[in-house]
Amino acid sequence: MEFKHVSVLLNETVDGLNIKENGIYVDCTLGGAGHSYEVLKRLKGTGRLIGIDQDEDALKAAKERLKEFDNVTYVHSNFENIKEILSSLNIEKVDGIMADLGVSSYQFDTPERGFSYRFDAPLDMRMNRENELSAYTIVNEYSQEEIFRVIRDYGEEKFAANIAKHICQRRSEKPIETTFELNEIIKAAIPARMREKGGHPSKRTFQALRIECNRELEVLKESLDDMIDSLSDKGRLCIITFHSLEDRTVKNNFKKNENPCTCPPNFPVCVCGKVSKGRTVNRKPIEAGDEESETNPRSKSAKLRIFERILNNTK
């Protein structure tokens, strides 16, 4: 299947990077390379792009999409390794970093990847298929309490306890191997009157399993500080999120890096010594307009937040 992904908030993200013609930029989630293509069009001279993705299918597609450019370095890795990646390339600071945290259309629409509840396929959900942990492992080997935690915390599913209970009851008879098997279990665990509300009954549970399988929130939390620290003065970090857990993580991190002081409010002067790393460019997240929301339904939940690095900031 052709790798396709409609880039969300494309112009807003690229404009938000405030591109310098000779700058160095990092796309942490290269995917179909839509954002990167627009960045590369604006680069000249020594301008360079580093494209990172943990999905080899995405890298292959990106190389084809960007074949007209010779100033791209492709890296098969997770962006949690951004400092090590830049160090290996002898790059100390970059002028901009972007990350689109959404799952690509290709990943959702390729049945054998197991991301979607719409297709009957083996439970997988690994973005990097070299990783050992899959949705199958979570569903069949996690304890009932652990499954409950995952579905509650990452899916914000009110019936998490009952779904976890039903999963463990079913797997005691035989392993749960496919997406449709899991669909049936989830459906049975949610009261009929509630299944009619809020879309597909499996939506939240599948989201939760995907986040756990790929350590999405953990990686995001661990990486944001490293991304900001990797920026040069006036460098920008653009992050596109797709659900409240991600957006809250980014919002709180940007707030902490802008105002890191931990002194009590009544202290006349700061004594903790923590210095601001920069500023949040947009106080409210940038969202898709009506036209984009209509043509690309997946953009409706997208939120873009931008942080600008300011060195020697004494704010």
Protein Blocks (a to p, Z undefined) as FASTA:
>chain_A
ZZddddehklmmmmmnopafkbccddfblmnolmmmmmmmmpghjbccddddfbfklmmm
mmmmmmmpccbccddddfklmmmmmmmnopabdcbdcddfbdcfklmmmmknomafkbcc
ddehpablmbmbdfklmmmmmcfklmmmmmmmmnopaklmmmmmmmmmmmmmoccfbfkl
mmmmmmmmpcfklmmggpjfklmmmmmmmmmmnommmmmmmmmmmmmmmpcehiacdddd
fbfklmmmmmmmmmmmmmmcfbdfklmbdcklpacfbdcfblbacdddfklmmmmmmlmm
gccddddddehiaZZ
